[in-house]
Amino acid sequence: MSSSVTIASAARELAPRETAPAELADLLVAYLEQIGVEYVFGVPGGAIEPLFNALARSQRRGGLRPVVARHEAGAAFMADGYARETGRLGVCCATSGPGSTNLITGVACAHDNNIPLLAISGLPALPSFGRGAFQESSGTGVNAFAMFQHCTRYNAMVSHPSQFERKLANALMTAQRAPGGAAHLAIPLDILRSAAASATPAYDLAALFEPKPVLIDENAVQALKAELQRAPRAVFVIGAACFDAIEAIMALVDLTKALFVTTPDAKGYVNPRHPAYCGVFGFGGHGSADALLASAPDIVLAFGTGFGEFVSGGWCDSLLNNRLVHIDNSEENLMRSPMARRHVLGHIRAGCERLIELLKADSAAEINELRKLARGLYQAEVTLQAPESYDSDATPIKPQRLMKTLSERCPPTTRFFADIGNSMVWTAHYLQPHDRRTQRPYPNFPERMPECRSGTASWLRVVMDFCPMGWAIGAAVGTARGNPSCPVVCVAGDGAYLMSGQEITVAAMEQLTVVFVILNDSALGMVKHGQRLAQAEPIGYQLPEVDYCKLAESMGIPGHIINSPQELDNLDFSAILQRKGPTLLDVRIDGEEVPPMARRMKTLGGLK
Ligand SMILES: Cc1ncc(C[n+]2csc(CCOP(=O)(O)OP(=O)(O)O)c2C)c(N)n1
């Protein structure tokens, strides 16, 4: 008998009987199944063990299962990436104490980026509170539970089994309320383990969640229509919350002949070669987008954005003024634009569709007049900061040239992730892959099915505001887990990889197609260039020289060292992007290239 058979039969003998009465942990799993969640990303430990037991039972019946991360922050990043790809709730879990404090960075990041996420942390059994229990993290220990209060929109501890279902339902509803956010439930061990009256959920949350409400402020939309008709030179600013509204916004672009820019986190929703696109406004953005807004358009329609520093060019006056109409489903986002001429609160897609209806209902002559006027006024373009580096064949390879090749060689279904650091600005500025809608069928990628764009099919995913290094590494794995049929390319600095690169082994165990492109410059590059641009002390940015290829190979993962554009061009992208498992590209980039981060420097230099 082979050893694997012995282990399998031993496990079967040890497996708990399926006939055992359901625990509250089973009920938790049943709720997640009900709303279509397929994976819980986490790291096991004593206090959360009943949840893993319930997941094992669920997995045996073909239900949801755990994906075990190497670090709890990685688990939360994975849940974030899963939610972005699938449109479902991201779920992560950790044990009490250090497990839950490790989780916090990922939860805070999702919360700050309006990603629907449920975090579940364990606690020791209730009777042990206040006695120095192992990893006690309620109010009588290191109060990790309270720490979640500041980075979630719902934070509750279940202190009696009869509260469980109600608090879980509250958490699930709050996390998924538009726009999304993070919720946290801390559940003591004895509560998770206690018998459930029934393994079947009392509430039908799936029925409550779908279809989502599509509320429109009719009066505000009517007023906006009238304003648009008086303002032929319209500019649209498309933000991250437009994920399900993008088709309607593009139809509105076409109807009004507006020009548009995107925030860095919304670039992935649009065709970067659209004839009306003027580039990214904000962090890593384009001079053409700055110039467009500085040209004093008649009206600026900003859709689904919170005007944080990175998406507003450091709260730029050319954007935040009385020409602005802010259209958003989030009252919190609207709070950030008190200088606007008008606020339109409501479902963004439905609001745009209604606006289109109203504009079309007007006389054709009037609309044609508007279009004619607008067309004559504008010239769209996207200007790159260093076009010569984009086309350069020099060695060491320039990061801009790397972006060019990734744009050309990855199929249109690729989901790119960029980590915080120079990766984010290089991708926001220079990545411009094939469009999914205009190039059907794709001559270079006949094996790939074309796919209409939507938020969940965004080709570029970056994180704003909270911006923890390593986010992209976990999020890329979570997205690949959520949709293994699309290749995922994660661009990250060597600093981020040294911080969180161990999550690559999760992609290996799960056999997911994720290409980790490491910008190897032996430096915390953004820090290095930031110091140079600000004429600050050149300190603390140096990293060791590491062969990331060898590191990957030691984990059984193929890697390639890339020094030159020629070596990059010679790679078999097709094989790499179809491999069921990760690949690492250790790209020895020219670390002297200055990233497009001038706006950030202006903000760091002091605000008016
Ligand atoms: C967890 C965390 N620590 C510190 C920072 C501050 N920070 C932002 S970018 C950066 C440097 C990133 O270096 P690397 O990952 O090598 O990327 P590069 O900029 O070189 O492309 C640092 C330290 C951060 N954003 N997150």
PDBQT file of the ligand as one rigid body, heavy atoms in Angstrom, charges set to zero:
ROOT
HETATM    1  C1  LIG A 701       3.151  48.397   4.431  1.00  0.00    +0.000 C 
HETATM    2  C2  LIG A 701       3.789  49.627   3.847  1.00  0.00    +0.000 A 
HETATM    3  N1  LIG A 701       4.941  50.087   4.344  1.00  0.00    +0.000 NA
HETATM    4  C3  LIG A 701       5.522  51.195   3.802  1.00  0.00    +0.000 A 
HETATM    5  C4  LIG A 701       4.937  51.866   2.772  1.00  0.00    +0.000 A 
HETATM    6  C5  LIG A 701       5.579  53.124   2.191  1.00  0.00    +0.000 C 
HETATM    7  N2  LIG A 701       6.067  52.869   0.819  1.00  0.00    +0.000 N 
HETATM    8  C6  LIG A 701       5.343  53.187  -0.266  1.00  0.00    +0.000 A 
HETATM    9  S1  LIG A 701       6.091  52.764  -1.678  1.00  0.00    +0.000 SA
HETATM   10  C7  LIG A 701       7.415  52.133  -0.875  1.00  0.00    +0.000 A 
HETATM   11  C8  LIG A 701       8.556  51.535  -1.640  1.00  0.00    +0.000 C 
HETATM   12  C9  LIG A 701       8.171  50.332  -2.399  1.00  0.00    +0.000 C 
HETATM   13  O1  LIG A 701       9.325  49.706  -2.869  1.00  0.00    +0.000 OA
HETATM   14  P1  LIG A 701       9.247  48.482  -3.862  1.00  0.00    +0.000 P 
HETATM   15  O2  LIG A 701       8.209  47.533  -3.398  1.00  0.00    +0.000 OA
HETATM   16  O3  LIG A 701      10.601  47.941  -4.081  1.00  0.00    +0.000 OA
HETATM   17  O4  LIG A 701       8.654  49.147  -5.174  1.00  0.00    +0.000 OA
HETATM   18  P2  LIG A 701       9.315  50.218  -6.175  1.00  0.00    +0.000 P 
HETATM   19  O5  LIG A 701       8.841  51.550  -5.720  1.00  0.00    +0.000 OA
HETATM   20  O6  LIG A 701      10.802  50.054  -6.090  1.00  0.00    +0.000 OA
HETATM   21  O7  LIG A 701       8.785  49.849  -7.503  1.00  0.00    +0.000 OA
HETATM   22  C10 LIG A 701       7.276  52.275   0.502  1.00  0.00    +0.000 A 
HETATM   23  C11 LIG A 701       8.279  51.849   1.508  1.00  0.00    +0.000 C 
HETATM   24  C12 LIG A 701       3.699  51.343   2.300  1.00  0.00    +0.000 A 
HETATM   25  N3  LIG A 701       3.026  51.927   1.320  1.00  0.00    +0.000 N 
HETATM   26  N4  LIG A 701       3.169  50.229   2.835  1.00  0.00    +0.000 NA
ENDROOT
TORSDOF 0
